[in-house]
Amino acid sequence: MAETIQFFKALADETRLRLLHVLNRYELNVNELMSILDMGQSRISRHLKILTSAGVLSWRRDGFLVFYGAVHEGQGRAFI
């Protein structure tokens, strides 16, 4: 029950819903998300941290870039 509340809190913001919608289909880095959503880096990074902490996003490092995407398994995936 506590995890479900955490998921809802993480998705209570329209920007985070938009991020999850995009990242459920594509794996993108912060620069790509900035272009797509027309937002600043600090705002995107803040929302990515919240979604990652809630367990609905995962990330991977590729050289100097970090790519984000929706989780593929677990309770976060079931919630999505």
TORMAR-414204 format. One record per atom (N, C-alpha, C, CB): residue number from 1; residue in three letters; atom name; x, y, z. Coordinates in Angstrom, 1 decimal, padded with zeros to 4 digits. Atoms other than C-alpha are relative to their C-alpha. Glycine has a CB too. Layout:
<rs>
n:NUM | res:ALA | atom:CA | px:X | py:Y | pz:Z
...
</rs>
This chain:
<rs>
n:1 | res:MET | atom:N | px:000.8 | py:-001.2 | pz:000.0
n:1 | res:MET | atom:CA | px:000.0 | py:000.0 | pz:000.0
n:1 | res:MET | atom:C | px:000.9 | py:001.3 | pz:000.0
n:1 | res:MET | atom:CB | px:-000.9 | py:000.0 | pz:001.2
n:2 | res:ALA | atom:N | px:-000.9 | py:-001.1 | pz:-000.1
n:2 | res:ALA | atom:CA | px:002.8 | py:002.4 | pz:000.9
n:2 | res:ALA | atom:C | px:000.7 | py:000.3 | pz:-001.4
n:2 | res:ALA | atom:CB | px:001.1 | py:-000.2 | pz:001.0
n:3 | res:GLU | atom:N | px:-000.7 | py:-000.2 | pz:001.3
n:3 | res:GLU | atom:CA | px:004.5 | py:001.9 | pz:-002.5
n:3 | res:GLU | atom:C | px:-001.0 | py:000.6 | pz:-001.0
n:3 | res:GLU | atom:CB | px:000.5 | py:-001.3 | pz:-000.6
n:4 | res:THR | atom:N | px:001.0 | py:-000.6 | pz:000.9
n:4 | res:THR | atom:CA | px:001.2 | py:002.7 | pz:-004.3
n:4 | res:THR | atom:C | px:-000.2 | py:001.5 | pz:000.3
n:4 | res:THR | atom:CB | px:-001.3 | py:-000.8 | pz:000.2
n:5 | res:ILE | atom:N | px:000.1 | py:-001.4 | pz:-000.4
n:5 | res:ILE | atom:CA | px:000.9 | py:005.9 | pz:-002.4
n:5 | res:ILE | atom:C | px:001.2 | py:000.8 | pz:-000.5
n:5 | res:ILE | atom:CB | px:-000.1 | py:000.2 | pz:001.5
n:6 | res:GLN | atom:N | px:-001.2 | py:-000.6 | pz:000.5
n:6 | res:GLN | atom:CA | px:004.5 | py:006.7 | pz:-003.3
n:6 | res:GLN | atom:C | px:-000.1 | py:000.2 | pz:-001.6
n:6 | res:GLN | atom:CB | px:001.3 | py:-000.9 | pz:000.3
n:7 | res:PHE | atom:N | px:000.2 | py:-000.1 | pz:001.4
n:7 | res:PHE | atom:CA | px:003.7 | py:006.1 | pz:-007.0
n:7 | res:PHE | atom:C | px:-000.9 | py:001.2 | pz:-000.4
n:7 | res:PHE | atom:CB | px:-000.5 | py:-001.3 | pz:-000.7
n:8 | res:PHE | atom:N | px:000.9 | py:-001.1 | pz:000.3
n:8 | res:PHE | atom:CA | px:000.7 | py:008.4 | pz:-006.9
n:8 | res:PHE | atom:C | px:000.6 | py:001.4 | pz:000.3
n:8 | res:PHE | atom:CB | px:-001.3 | py:-000.2 | pz:000.8
n:9 | res:LYS | atom:N | px:-000.7 | py:-001.2 | pz:-000.4
n:9 | res:LYS | atom:CA | px:002.7 | py:011.1 | pz:-005.1
n:9 | res:LYS | atom:C | px:001.0 | py:000.5 | pz:-001.1
n:9 | res:LYS | atom:CB | px:000.7 | py:-000.1 | pz:001.3
n:10 | res:ALA | atom:N | px:-001.0 | py:-000.3 | pz:001.1
n:10 | res:ALA | atom:CA | px:005.4 | py:010.9 | pz:-007.8
n:10 | res:ALA | atom:C | px:-000.7 | py:000.5 | pz:-001.3
n:10 | res:ALA | atom:CB | px:000.9 | py:-001.2 | pz:-000.3
n:11 | res:LEU | atom:N | px:000.7 | py:-000.3 | pz:001.3
n:11 | res:LEU | atom:CA | px:002.8 | py:011.2 | pz:-010.6
n:11 | res:LEU | atom:C | px:-001.0 | py:001.1 | pz:000.2
n:11 | res:LEU | atom:CB | px:-000.6 | py:-001.2 | pz:-000.6
n:12 | res:ALA | atom:N | px:001.0 | py:-001.0 | pz:-000.3
n:12 | res:ALA | atom:CA | px:000.8 | py:014.0 | pz:-008.9
n:12 | res:ALA | atom:C | px:000.3 | py:001.3 | pz:-000.8
n:12 | res:ALA | atom:CB | px:000.0 | py:000.3 | pz:001.5
n:13 | res:ASP | atom:N | px:-000.3 | py:-001.2 | pz:000.7
n:13 | res:ASP | atom:CA | px:002.5 | py:016.6 | pz:-011.1
n:13 | res:ASP | atom:C | px:-000.1 | py:-000.2 | pz:-001.5
n:13 | res:ASP | atom:CB | px:001.5 | py:000.5 | pz:000.4
n:14 | res:GLU | atom:N | px:000.2 | py:000.1 | pz:001.4
n:14 | res:GLU | atom:CA | px:001.6 | py:017.2 | pz:-014.7
n:14 | res:GLU | atom:C | px:001.3 | py:-000.2 | pz:-000.8
n:14 | res:GLU | atom:CB | px:-000.7 | py:001.2 | pz:-000.6
n:15 | res:THR | atom:N | px:-001.3 | py:000.1 | pz:000.7
n:15 | res:THR | atom:CA | px:005.3 | py:017.5 | pz:-015.8
n:15 | res:THR | atom:C | px:000.5 | py:-001.4 | pz:000.2
n:15 | res:THR | atom:CB | px:001.0 | py:001.0 | pz:000.6
n:16 | res:ARG | atom:N | px:-000.4 | py:001.4 | pz:-000.2
n:16 | res:ARG | atom:CA | px:006.1 | py:014.1 | pz:-014.2
n:16 | res:ARG | atom:C | px:-000.8 | py:-001.0 | pz:-000.8
n:16 | res:ARG | atom:CB | px:000.0 | py:-000.3 | pz:001.4
n:17 | res:LEU | atom:N | px:000.8 | py:000.9 | pz:000.8
n:17 | res:LEU | atom:CA | px:003.2 | py:012.5 | pz:-016.0
n:17 | res:LEU | atom:C | px:000.4 | py:000.1 | pz:-001.5
n:17 | res:LEU | atom:CB | px:-001.5 | py:000.5 | pz:000.1
n:18 | res:ARG | atom:N | px:-000.5 | py:-000.2 | pz:001.4
n:18 | res:ARG | atom:CA | px:004.4 | py:014.0 | pz:-019.3
n:18 | res:ARG | atom:C | px:001.4 | py:-000.8 | pz:-000.2
n:18 | res:ARG | atom:CB | px:000.2 | py:001.5 | pz:-000.3
n:19 | res:LEU | atom:N | px:-001.2 | py:000.7 | pz:000.1
n:19 | res:LEU | atom:CA | px:007.9 | py:012.7 | pz:-018.6
n:19 | res:LEU | atom:C | px:-000.2 | py:-001.5 | pz:-000.1
n:19 | res:LEU | atom:CB | px:000.9 | py:000.3 | pz:001.2
n:20 | res:LEU | atom:N | px:000.2 | py:001.4 | pz:000.0
n:20 | res:LEU | atom:CA | px:006.7 | py:009.2 | pz:-017.8
n:20 | res:LEU | atom:C | px:-000.7 | py:-000.5 | pz:-001.3
n:20 | res:LEU | atom:CB | px:-000.9 | py:-000.4 | pz:001.2
n:21 | res:HIS | atom:N | px:000.6 | py:000.3 | pz:001.3
n:21 | res:HIS | atom:CA | px:004.5 | py:009.2 | pz:-020.9
n:21 | res:HIS | atom:C | px:001.1 | py:-000.2 | pz:-001.1
n:21 | res:HIS | atom:CB | px:-001.0 | py:001.0 | pz:-000.4
n:22 | res:VAL | atom:N | px:-001.0 | py:000.1 | pz:001.0
n:22 | res:VAL | atom:CA | px:007.5 | py:009.9 | pz:-023.1
n:22 | res:VAL | atom:C | px:001.0 | py:-001.1 | pz:000.3
n:22 | res:VAL | atom:CB | px:000.8 | py:001.4 | pz:-000.1
n:23 | res:LEU | atom:N | px:-001.0 | py:001.0 | pz:-000.4
n:23 | res:LEU | atom:CA | px:009.9 | py:007.7 | pz:-021.2
n:23 | res:LEU | atom:C | px:-000.5 | py:-001.4 | pz:000.0
n:23 | res:LEU | atom:CB | px:000.7 | py:000.3 | pz:001.3
n:24 | res:ASN | atom:N | px:000.6 | py:001.3 | pz:000.1
n:24 | res:ASN | atom:CA | px:007.5 | py:004.8 | pz:-021.3
n:24 | res:ASN | atom:C | px:000.2 | py:-000.6 | pz:-001.4
n:24 | res:ASN | atom:CB | px:-001.5 | py:000.0 | pz:000.3
n:25 | res:ARG | atom:N | px:-000.2 | py:000.4 | pz:001.4
n:25 | res:ARG | atom:CA | px:008.1 | py:004.7 | pz:-025.1
n:25 | res:ARG | atom:C | px:001.5 | py:000.0 | pz:-000.4
n:25 | res:ARG | atom:CB | px:-000.8 | py:000.8 | pz:-000.9
n:26 | res:TYR | atom:N | px:-001.3 | py:-000.2 | pz:000.5
n:26 | res:TYR | atom:CA | px:011.7 | py:005.9 | pz:-025.5
n:26 | res:TYR | atom:C | px:001.0 | py:000.1 | pz:001.2
n:26 | res:TYR | atom:CB | px:000.1 | py:001.3 | pz:-000.8
n:27 | res:GLU | atom:N | px:-001.1 | py:-000.2 | pz:-000.9
n:27 | res:GLU | atom:CA | px:015.0 | py:005.9 | pz:-023.6
n:27 | res:GLU | atom:C | px:000.8 | py:001.3 | pz:-000.4
n:27 | res:GLU | atom:CB | px:000.9 | py:-001.2 | pz:000.1
n:28 | res:LEU | atom:N | px:-000.6 | py:-001.3 | pz:000.4
n:28 | res:LEU | atom:CA | px:016.3 | py:009.5 | pz:-023.6
n:28 | res:LEU | atom:C | px:000.9 | py:000.6 | pz:001.1
n:28 | res:LEU | atom:CB | px:-001.2 | py:001.0 | pz:-000.3
n:29 | res:ASN | atom:N | px:-000.8 | py:-000.7 | pz:-001.0
n:29 | res:ASN | atom:CA | px:018.9 | py:011.7 | pz:-021.9
n:29 | res:ASN | atom:C | px:-000.6 | py:001.4 | pz:000.3
n:29 | res:ASN | atom:CB | px:001.4 | py:000.2 | pz:-000.6
n:30 | res:VAL | atom:N | px:000.5 | py:-001.3 | pz:-000.5
n:30 | res:VAL | atom:CA | px:018.3 | py:015.1 | pz:-020.2
n:30 | res:VAL | atom:C | px:-000.1 | py:001.0 | pz:-001.2
n:30 | res:VAL | atom:CB | px:000.8 | py:000.5 | pz:001.1
n:31 | res:ASN | atom:N | px:000.0 | py:-000.9 | pz:001.1
n:31 | res:ASN | atom:CA | px:019.3 | py:017.1 | pz:-023.3
n:31 | res:ASN | atom:C | px:-001.2 | py:-000.2 | pz:-001.0
n:31 | res:ASN | atom:CB | px:001.3 | py:000.0 | pz:-000.7
n:32 | res:GLU | atom:N | px:001.1 | py:000.3 | pz:000.9
n:32 | res:GLU | atom:CA | px:016.8 | py:015.3 | pz:-025.5
n:32 | res:GLU | atom:C | px:-001.4 | py:000.3 | pz:000.6
n:32 | res:GLU | atom:CB | px:000.0 | py:-001.5 | pz:-000.3
n:33 | res:LEU | atom:N | px:001.3 | py:-000.3 | pz:-000.7
n:33 | res:LEU | atom:CA | px:014.0 | py:015.7 | pz:-022.9
n:33 | res:LEU | atom:C | px:-000.1 | py:001.5 | pz:000.1
n:33 | res:LEU | atom:CB | px:000.0 | py:-000.5 | pz:001.5
n:34 | res:MET | atom:N | px:000.1 | py:-001.4 | pz:000.0
n:34 | res:MET | atom:CA | px:014.8 | py:019.4 | pz:-022.7
n:34 | res:MET | atom:C | px:-000.5 | py:000.5 | pz:-001.3
n:34 | res:MET | atom:CB | px:001.4 | py:000.7 | pz:000.3
n:35 | res:SER | atom:N | px:000.4 | py:-000.4 | pz:001.3
n:35 | res:SER | atom:CA | px:014.3 | py:019.8 | pz:-026.4
n:35 | res:SER | atom:C | px:-001.5 | py:-000.4 | pz:-000.2
n:35 | res:SER | atom:CB | px:000.8 | py:-000.7 | pz:-001.1
n:36 | res:ILE | atom:N | px:001.4 | py:000.5 | pz:000.2
n:36 | res:ILE | atom:CA | px:011.1 | py:017.7 | pz:-026.4
n:36 | res:ILE | atom:C | px:-001.0 | py:000.7 | pz:000.8
n:36 | res:ILE | atom:CB | px:-000.1 | py:-001.5 | pz:000.3
n:37 | res:LEU | atom:N | px:001.0 | py:-000.7 | pz:-000.9
n:37 | res:LEU | atom:CA | px:009.4 | py:019.3 | pz:-023.4
n:37 | res:LEU | atom:C | px:000.2 | py:001.5 | pz:000.1
n:37 | res:LEU | atom:CB | px:000.1 | py:-000.7 | pz:001.3
n:38 | res:ASP | atom:N | px:-000.3 | py:-001.5 | pz:000.0
n:38 | res:ASP | atom:CA | px:010.9 | py:022.8 | pz:-023.9
n:38 | res:ASP | atom:C | px:000.1 | py:000.5 | pz:001.5
n:38 | res:ASP | atom:CB | px:-001.1 | py:000.7 | pz:-000.8
n:39 | res:MET | atom:N | px:-000.2 | py:-000.4 | pz:-001.4
n:39 | res:MET | atom:CA | px:012.0 | py:023.0 | pz:-020.2
n:39 | res:MET | atom:C | px:001.5 | py:000.1 | pz:000.2
n:39 | res:MET | atom:CB | px:-000.7 | py:-001.0 | pz:000.9
n:40 | res:GLY | atom:N | px:-001.4 | py:-000.1 | pz:-000.4
n:40 | res:GLY | atom:CA | px:015.2 | py:023.8 | pz:-018.4
n:40 | res:GLY | atom:C | px:000.6 | py:-001.3 | pz:000.6
n:40 | res:GLY | atom:CB | px:000.2 | py:001.1 | pz:001.0
n:41 | res:GLN | atom:N | px:-000.7 | py:001.2 | pz:-000.5
n:41 | res:GLN | atom:CA | px:017.8 | py:021.2 | pz:-017.3
n:41 | res:GLN | atom:C | px:-000.3 | py:-000.2 | pz:001.5
n:41 | res:GLN | atom:CB | px:001.4 | py:000.2 | pz:-000.2
n:42 | res:SER | atom:N | px:000.2 | py:000.2 | pz:-001.4
n:42 | res:SER | atom:CA | px:017.3 | py:021.8 | pz:-013.6
n:42 | res:SER | atom:C | px:-001.4 | py:-000.5 | pz:000.3
n:42 | res:SER | atom:CB | px:000.2 | py:001.3 | pz:000.8
n:43 | res:ARG | atom:N | px:001.4 | py:000.5 | pz:-000.2
n:43 | res:ARG | atom:CA | px:013.5 | py:021.3 | pz:-013.8
n:43 | res:ARG | atom:C | px:-000.2 | py:-001.4 | pz:-000.4
n:43 | res:ARG | atom:CB | px:-001.0 | py:000.9 | pz:-000.7
n:44 | res:ILE | atom:N | px:000.1 | py:001.4 | pz:000.5
n:44 | res:ILE | atom:CA | px:013.8 | py:018.1 | pz:-015.8
n:44 | res:ILE | atom:C | px:000.7 | py:-000.9 | pz:001.0
n:44 | res:ILE | atom:CB | px:000.6 | py:-000.1 | pz:-001.4
n:45 | res:SER | atom:N | px:-000.8 | py:000.9 | pz:-000.9
n:45 | res:SER | atom:CA | px:016.5 | py:016.7 | pz:-013.5
n:45 | res:SER | atom:C | px:-000.7 | py:-000.2 | pz:001.3
n:45 | res:SER | atom:CB | px:001.4 | py:000.6 | pz:000.2
n:46 | res:ARG | atom:N | px:000.8 | py:000.1 | pz:-001.3
n:46 | res:ARG | atom:CA | px:014.4 | py:017.4 | pz:-010.4
n:46 | res:ARG | atom:C | px:-001.1 | py:-001.0 | pz:-000.1
n:46 | res:ARG | atom:CB | px:-000.5 | py:001.4 | pz:000.4
n:47 | res:HIS | atom:N | px:001.2 | py:000.9 | pz:000.2
n:47 | res:HIS | atom:CA | px:011.4 | py:015.6 | pz:-011.8
n:47 | res:HIS | atom:C | px:000.5 | py:-001.5 | pz:-000.3
n:47 | res:HIS | atom:CB | px:-000.8 | py:000.4 | pz:-001.2
n:48 | res:LEU | atom:N | px:-000.6 | py:001.3 | pz:000.3
n:48 | res:LEU | atom:CA | px:013.6 | py:012.7 | pz:-013.1
n:48 | res:LEU | atom:C | px:000.4 | py:-000.7 | pz:001.3
n:48 | res:LEU | atom:CB | px:001.2 | py:000.1 | pz:-000.9
n:49 | res:LYS | atom:N | px:-000.4 | py:000.5 | pz:-001.3
n:49 | res:LYS | atom:CA | px:015.0 | py:012.3 | pz:-009.6
n:49 | res:LYS | atom:C | px:-001.2 | py:-000.6 | pz:000.8
n:49 | res:LYS | atom:CB | px:000.8 | py:001.0 | pz:000.9
n:50 | res:ILE | atom:N | px:001.2 | py:000.4 | pz:-000.8
n:50 | res:ILE | atom:CA | px:011.5 | py:012.1 | pz:-008.0
n:50 | res:ILE | atom:C | px:-000.5 | py:-001.3 | pz:-000.6
n:50 | res:ILE | atom:CB | px:-001.0 | py:001.1 | pz:-000.1
n:51 | res:LEU | atom:N | px:000.6 | py:001.2 | pz:000.6
n:51 | res:LEU | atom:CA | px:010.3 | py:009.5 | pz:-010.6
n:51 | res:LEU | atom:C | px:001.0 | py:-001.2 | pz:000.2
n:51 | res:LEU | atom:CB | px:-000.2 | py:000.3 | pz:-001.5
n:52 | res:THR | atom:N | px:-000.9 | py:001.1 | pz:-000.2
n:52 | res:THR | atom:CA | px:013.5 | py:007.4 | pz:-010.2
n:52 | res:THR | atom:C | px:-000.1 | py:-000.5 | pz:001.4
n:52 | res:THR | atom:CB | px:001.4 | py:000.5 | pz:-000.4
n:53 | res:SER | atom:N | px:000.1 | py:000.3 | pz:-001.4
n:53 | res:SER | atom:CA | px:013.3 | py:007.5 | pz:-006.4
n:53 | res:SER | atom:C | px:-001.3 | py:-000.8 | pz:000.3
n:53 | res:SER | atom:CB | px:000.0 | py:001.2 | pz:000.9
n:54 | res:ALA | atom:N | px:001.3 | py:000.7 | pz:-000.2
n:54 | res:ALA | atom:CA | px:009.6 | py:006.3 | pz:-006.7
n:54 | res:ALA | atom:C | px:000.0 | py:-001.4 | pz:-000.6
n:54 | res:ALA | atom:CB | px:-001.1 | py:000.9 | pz:-000.6
n:55 | res:GLY | atom:N | px:-000.1 | py:001.4 | pz:000.6
n:55 | res:GLY | atom:CA | px:010.7 | py:003.3 | pz:-008.8
n:55 | res:GLY | atom:C | px:-000.7 | py:-000.2 | pz:-001.3
n:55 | res:GLY | atom:CB | px:-000.5 | py:-001.0 | pz:001.0
n:56 | res:VAL | atom:N | px:000.7 | py:000.1 | pz:001.3
n:56 | res:VAL | atom:CA | px:008.9 | py:004.1 | pz:-012.0
n:56 | res:VAL | atom:C | px:001.0 | py:000.3 | pz:-001.2
n:56 | res:VAL | atom:CB | px:-001.2 | py:000.9 | pz:-000.1
n:57 | res:LEU | atom:N | px:-001.1 | py:-000.2 | pz:001.1
n:57 | res:LEU | atom:CA | px:012.1 | py:005.1 | pz:-014.0
n:57 | res:LEU | atom:C | px:001.3 | py:-000.6 | pz:000.4
n:57 | res:LEU | atom:CB | px:000.2 | py:001.6 | pz:-000.2
n:58 | res:SER | atom:N | px:-001.4 | py:000.5 | pz:-000.3
n:58 | res:SER | atom:CA | px:015.5 | py:003.6 | pz:-014.3
n:58 | res:SER | atom:C | px:000.9 | py:000.8 | pz:-000.9
n:58 | res:SER | atom:CB | px:000.1 | py:-001.6 | pz:-000.4
n:59 | res:TRP | atom:N | px:-001.0 | py:-000.7 | pz:000.8
n:59 | res:TRP | atom:CA | px:018.7 | py:005.0 | pz:-015.8
n:59 | res:TRP | atom:C | px:001.2 | py:-000.9 | pz:-000.2
n:59 | res:TRP | atom:CB | px:000.4 | py:001.3 | pz:000.8
n:60 | res:ARG | atom:N | px:-001.2 | py:000.7 | pz:000.3
n:60 | res:ARG | atom:CA | px:021.8 | py:003.8 | pz:-017.4
n:60 | res:ARG | atom:C | px:001.0 | py:001.0 | pz:-000.6
n:60 | res:ARG | atom:CB | px:-000.2 | py:-001.2 | pz:-001.1
n:61 | res:ARG | atom:N | px:-001.0 | py:-000.9 | pz:000.4
n:61 | res:ARG | atom:CA | px:025.1 | py:005.5 | pz:-018.1
n:61 | res:ARG | atom:C | px:000.6 | py:-000.6 | pz:-001.3
n:61 | res:ARG | atom:CB | px:001.1 | py:000.2 | pz:001.1
n:62 | res:ASP | atom:N | px:-000.7 | py:000.3 | pz:001.2
n:62 | res:ASP | atom:CA | px:026.6 | py:005.5 | pz:-021.6
n:62 | res:ASP | atom:C | px:001.0 | py:001.0 | pz:-000.3
n:62 | res:ASP | atom:CB | px:-001.1 | py:-000.2 | pz:-001.2
n:63 | res:GLY | atom:N | px:-001.1 | py:-001.0 | pz:000.1
n:63 | res:GLY | atom:CA | px:029.9 | py:007.3 | pz:-021.6
n:63 | res:GLY | atom:C | px:-000.3 | py:001.2 | pz:000.9
n:63 | res:GLY | atom:CB | px:000.1 | py:000.5 | pz:-001.5
n:64 | res:PHE | atom:N | px:000.2 | py:-001.2 | pz:-000.8
n:64 | res:PHE | atom:CA | px:029.2 | py:010.9 | pz:-020.4
n:64 | res:PHE | atom:C | px:-001.5 | py:000.2 | pz:000.1
n:64 | res:PHE | atom:CB | px:000.6 | py:001.2 | pz:-000.7
n:65 | res:LEU | atom:N | px:001.4 | py:-000.2 | pz:000.0
n:65 | res:LEU | atom:CA | px:025.4 | py:010.6 | pz:-021.0
n:65 | res:LEU | atom:C | px:-000.7 | py:-001.0 | pz:000.9
n:65 | res:LEU | atom:CB | px:-000.6 | py:-000.1 | pz:-001.4
n:66 | res:VAL | atom:N | px:000.9 | py:000.8 | pz:-000.8
n:66 | res:VAL | atom:CA | px:022.7 | py:009.2 | pz:-018.7
n:66 | res:VAL | atom:C | px:-001.3 | py:-000.1 | pz:-000.7
n:66 | res:VAL | atom:CB | px:-000.1 | py:000.5 | pz:001.5
n:67 | res:PHE | atom:N | px:001.2 | py:000.2 | pz:000.7
n:67 | res:PHE | atom:CA | px:019.7 | py:007.7 | pz:-020.4
n:67 | res:PHE | atom:C | px:-001.1 | py:-000.5 | pz:001.0
n:67 | res:PHE | atom:CB | px:000.1 | py:-001.0 | pz:-001.1
n:68 | res:TYR | atom:N | px:001.1 | py:000.4 | pz:-000.9
n:68 | res:TYR | atom:CA | px:016.3 | py:007.4 | pz:-018.6
n:68 | res:TYR | atom:C | px:-001.1 | py:-000.7 | pz:-000.8
n:68 | res:TYR | atom:CB | px:-000.5 | py:001.3 | pz:000.7
n:69 | res:GLY | atom:N | px:001.1 | py:000.7 | pz:000.6
n:69 | res:GLY | atom:CA | px:013.4 | py:005.1 | pz:-019.3
n:69 | res:GLY | atom:C | px:-000.9 | py:-000.6 | pz:001.1
n:69 | res:GLY | atom:CB | px:000.5 | py:-001.1 | pz:-001.0
n:70 | res:ALA | atom:N | px:000.9 | py:000.6 | pz:-000.9
n:70 | res:ALA | atom:CA | px:010.4 | py:003.5 | pz:-017.7
n:70 | res:ALA | atom:C | px:000.6 | py:-001.4 | pz:000.4
n:70 | res:ALA | atom:CB | px:-001.4 | py:-000.2 | pz:-000.6
n:71 | res:VAL | atom:N | px:-000.5 | py:001.3 | pz:-000.4
n:71 | res:VAL | atom:CA | px:011.2 | py:000.4 | pz:-015.6
n:71 | res:VAL | atom:C | px:-000.7 | py:-001.1 | pz:-000.8
n:71 | res:VAL | atom:CB | px:-000.3 | py:-000.2 | pz:001.5
n:72 | res:HIS | atom:N | px:000.5 | py:001.1 | pz:000.8
n:72 | res:HIS | atom:CA | px:010.7 | py:-002.9 | pz:-017.3
n:72 | res:HIS | atom:C | px:-000.6 | py:-001.2 | pz:000.8
n:72 | res:HIS | atom:CB | px:001.1 | py:-000.6 | pz:-000.9
n:73 | res:GLU | atom:N | px:000.6 | py:001.1 | pz:-000.9
n:73 | res:GLU | atom:CA | px:009.7 | py:-005.1 | pz:-014.3
n:73 | res:GLU | atom:C | px:-000.2 | py:000.5 | pz:001.4
n:73 | res:GLU | atom:CB | px:001.0 | py:-001.2 | pz:000.0
n:74 | res:GLY | atom:N | px:000.2 | py:-000.4 | pz:-001.4
n:74 | res:GLY | atom:CA | px:008.7 | py:-005.0 | pz:-010.7
n:74 | res:GLY | atom:C | px:-001.3 | py:000.7 | pz:000.2
n:74 | res:GLY | atom:CB | px:001.1 | py:000.8 | pz:000.5
n:75 | res:GLN | atom:N | px:001.2 | py:-000.7 | pz:-000.4
n:75 | res:GLN | atom:CA | px:006.0 | py:-003.1 | pz:-008.9
n:75 | res:GLN | atom:C | px:-000.2 | py:001.3 | pz:-000.8
n:75 | res:GLN | atom:CB | px:000.0 | py:000.3 | pz:001.4
n:76 | res:GLY | atom:N | px:000.1 | py:-001.3 | pz:000.8
n:76 | res:GLY | atom:CA | px:006.8 | py:000.2 | pz:-010.8
n:76 | res:GLY | atom:C | px:-000.6 | py:-000.3 | pz:-001.4
n:76 | res:GLY | atom:CB | px:001.4 | py:000.6 | pz:-000.1
n:77 | res:ARG | atom:N | px:000.5 | py:000.3 | pz:001.3
n:77 | res:ARG | atom:CA | px:006.1 | py:-001.5 | pz:-014.1
n:77 | res:ARG | atom:C | px:-001.5 | py:-000.4 | pz:000.1
n:77 | res:ARG | atom:CB | px:000.8 | py:-001.2 | pz:-000.6
n:78 | res:ALA | atom:N | px:001.4 | py:000.4 | pz:-000.2
n:78 | res:ALA | atom:CA | px:002.9 | py:-003.1 | pz:-012.8
n:78 | res:ALA | atom:C | px:-000.9 | py:001.2 | pz:000.2
n:78 | res:ALA | atom:CB | px:-000.2 | py:-000.9 | pz:001.2
n:79 | res:PHE | atom:N | px:000.8 | py:-001.3 | pz:-000.2
n:79 | res:PHE | atom:CA | px:001.7 | py:000.4 | pz:-011.7
n:79 | res:PHE | atom:C | px:-000.2 | py:000.7 | pz:-001.3
n:79 | res:PHE | atom:CB | px:000.7 | py:000.8 | pz:001.1
n:80 | res:ILE | atom:N | px:000.1 | py:-000.7 | pz:001.3
n:80 | res:ILE | atom:CA | px:002.5 | py:001.9 | pz:-015.0
n:80 | res:ILE | atom:C | px:-001.0 | py:-000.7 | pz:-000.9
n:80 | res:ILE | atom:CB | px:001.4 | py:000.1 | pz:-000.7
</rs>
